[in-house]
Amino acid sequence: MRKILLLIVLFTAVVTVSACSTESGFDITSETEIVVGLEAAFAPFNWATPTENGFTVPIANQTGFYADGFDVVMAQEIADALGLTLVIRAIEWDGLIPALLAGEIDLIIAGMSPTSERAQTVAFSDPYFQSEQVMVVRNDGNYADATSLDDFNGARIVAQLGTLQDDLIDQITGVNHQAALNDYASLVTALLNNASDGFVAELPVAMGIVAANSNLSYITFIDGNGFTVTPEDVTVSVALRQEDTALLSAINDALNAISTETRNGYMEAALTRQPQ
Amino acid sequence: MILASLPPRDAFFETVWYLITTYQQFFFTGIFYTIMLSVIGTVGGFIIAFFFTIVRTTKIDTLRQSKVSIFFTIVSQKFINIYITIFRGTPMMVQAMIFYYGLSRLQISFWTPLVAGFVVVTLNTTAYITEVLRSGINGVDHGQLEASRSLGFSHGQSMKLIVLPQAIRQSLPAIGNEFIINLKDTSVLSVIGVTELFRATQLATSPNYRTTEGFFIAAILYLSMTLIASLLVNKFEKTSLRKEAMV
């Protein structure tokens, strides 16, 4: 009996000691690879595919899975500019920032908006893409002809859990703000099965969804009729640990070298590669 | 490119076939991890539950045991009872979130979602199998323990050699059932990003939004796994019953 207890105590001690071997900050001069975390479930920014092509990068923590999408192309550009080998890890959305803080990954390039809430925990680069917020609706639904947010009075609107889009829903007067869902596949399913009347999405995501679903369409709003957003809400940035200041300026330099036209071109190419 | 051949939305079975052929690698990986998590979780849970049961059923003997030994026995029995209450009383999804994100703070390099998944399934199954073994022990006549104790076996020896083998044999259907439950319940580990069958299906359907078709495949795969598992459990039970009959 006592032997077992001794073993348990020893095991706990070993785990505690090994836990102390933590990683410190990212040193550009000595590191050879840079580990980027993304969801691999947020097309066209990033998604997973079993087949390789000229744009894919193998997902390091999942053999046989390859990451593709706009984020992967941008990650490759950044890694090339820094002279580092790109390693991609697929991590659940809610786990990305914890993984970054834990040193499991060095960067988050996952279509993440640099909100002030997140900026309390992580540092953000300059934006690498800017988009607008649109509403995805059914073609045969009551809201297919909507032009302003006021038209969505009384509508059942949903968005992805923990996203800017979910917060924006409350700007619609008289809206039925439904409980947020985990991913875009669930949002599309909710909309197609008439469990919701619409969901809020970023334009490139909405374009991908509509291209894959002919009975859905998205509504863009002219200025003043749509959501009120701050610039940092409609842009996406690379997230990194706050102490990695040298890495931050290196990434901003790398991003500045890529023109807006080139970036938009990457996004359009990602949209055509997305299975639809 | 095969990606271009996604069938129209109303073509249900064509879409199912498209997903199977395009994402077979994802589904295989998902099945592999679902089975691995369930097997290791059930076997690991059983082994820990075995030791827990011995500790839990120990009767304190104030005349023969030292004070330290009595103290340790009481503390470990209390610990096991609290452990069972907590793990049976909270959803495995919640346990997964707490274990993975909680221990991630310590920045342990090997603490990946998969490792956290194995730990959570094992700890969860331990709690259930410890309860199963207790009812198995209640089913063994108390006279057997008394007889082996009077023949000079220690409590641990009589549990290990006499009572537990019979209790385990009686508990086999319930333990097999625990394995089948694990096959299905490991799907909750997708919340922390373990690529078992549920998350593999999510990954396969997320770029094309064919959720219903994808999870139709997942349902068939889960059903096949649980059917095969229950056949195996039945067979295993019959052989062990036959052995008992021979004894």
HADDOCK unambig.tbl for C-alpha pairs under 7 A between the chains (distance, minus, plus):
assign (segid A and resid 19 and name CA) (segid B and resid 106 and name CA) 6.24 0.50 0.50
assign (segid A and resid 19 and name CA) (segid B and resid 107 and name CA) 6.72 0.50 0.50
assign (segid A and resid 19 and name CA) (segid B and resid 108 and name CA) 4.81 0.50 0.50
assign (segid A and resid 22 and name CA) (segid B and resid 107 and name CA) 5.74 0.50 0.50
assign (segid A and resid 22 and name CA) (segid B and resid 108 and name CA) 6.65 0.50 0.50
assign (segid A and resid 41 and name CA) (segid B and resid 203 and name CA) 5.93 0.50 0.50
assign (segid A and resid 41 and name CA) (segid B and resid 206 and name CA) 5.41 0.50 0.50
assign (segid A and resid 41 and name CA) (segid B and resid 207 and name CA) 6.82 0.50 0.50
assign (segid A and resid 43 and name CA) (segid B and resid 207 and name CA) 5.54 0.50 0.50
assign (segid A and resid 47 and name CA) (segid B and resid 207 and name CA) 6.12 0.50 0.50
assign (segid A and resid 48 and name CA) (segid B and resid 203 and name CA) 6.18 0.50 0.50
assign (segid A and resid 50 and name CA) (segid B and resid 23 and name CA) 6.20 0.50 0.50
assign (segid A and resid 50 and name CA) (segid B and resid 25 and name CA) 6.46 0.50 0.50
assign (segid A and resid 64 and name CA) (segid B and resid 25 and name CA) 6.72 0.50 0.50
assign (segid A and resid 91 and name CA) (segid B and resid 193 and name CA) 5.90 0.50 0.50
assign (segid A and resid 92 and name CA) (segid B and resid 192 and name CA) 6.29 0.50 0.50
assign (segid A and resid 92 and name CA) (segid B and resid 193 and name CA) 5.13 0.50 0.50
assign (segid A and resid 102 and name CA) (segid B and resid 104 and name CA) 6.18 0.50 0.50
assign (segid A and resid 102 and name CA) (segid B and resid 105 and name CA) 6.19 0.50 0.50
assign (segid A and resid 102 and name CA) (segid B and resid 107 and name CA) 4.83 0.50 0.50
assign (segid A and resid 103 and name CA) (segid B and resid 107 and name CA) 6.99 0.50 0.50
assign (segid A and resid 185 and name CA) (segid B and resid 205 and name CA) 6.96 0.50 0.50
assign (segid A and resid 185 and name CA) (segid B and resid 206 and name CA) 5.36 0.50 0.50
assign (segid A and resid 185 and name CA) (segid B and resid 209 and name CA) 4.93 0.50 0.50
assign (segid A and resid 185 and name CA) (segid B and resid 211 and name CA) 6.28 0.50 0.50
assign (segid A and resid 188 and name CA) (segid B and resid 209 and name CA) 6.70 0.50 0.50
assign (segid A and resid 189 and name CA) (segid B and resid 211 and name CA) 6.67 0.50 0.50
assign (segid A and resid 212 and name CA) (segid B and resid 208 and name CA) 6.13 0.50 0.50
assign (segid A and resid 213 and name CA) (segid B and resid 9 and name CA) 6.96 0.50 0.50
assign (segid A and resid 274 and name CA) (segid B and resid 207 and name CA) 6.44 0.50 0.50
assign (segid A and resid 275 and name CA) (segid B and resid 3 and name CA) 4.95 0.50 0.50
assign (segid A and resid 275 and name CA) (segid B and resid 4 and name CA) 6.12 0.50 0.50
assign (segid A and resid 275 and name CA) (segid B and resid 6 and name CA) 6.84 0.50 0.50
assign (segid A and resid 275 and name CA) (segid B and resid 207 and name CA) 6.29 0.50 0.50
assign (segid A and resid 275 and name CA) (segid B and resid 208 and name CA) 5.77 0.50 0.50
assign (segid A and resid 276 and name CA) (segid B and resid 4 and name CA) 6.60 0.50 0.50
assign (segid A and resid 276 and name CA) (segid B and resid 6 and name CA) 5.90 0.50 0.50
assign (segid A and resid 276 and name CA) (segid B and resid 208 and name CA) 5.77 0.50 0.50
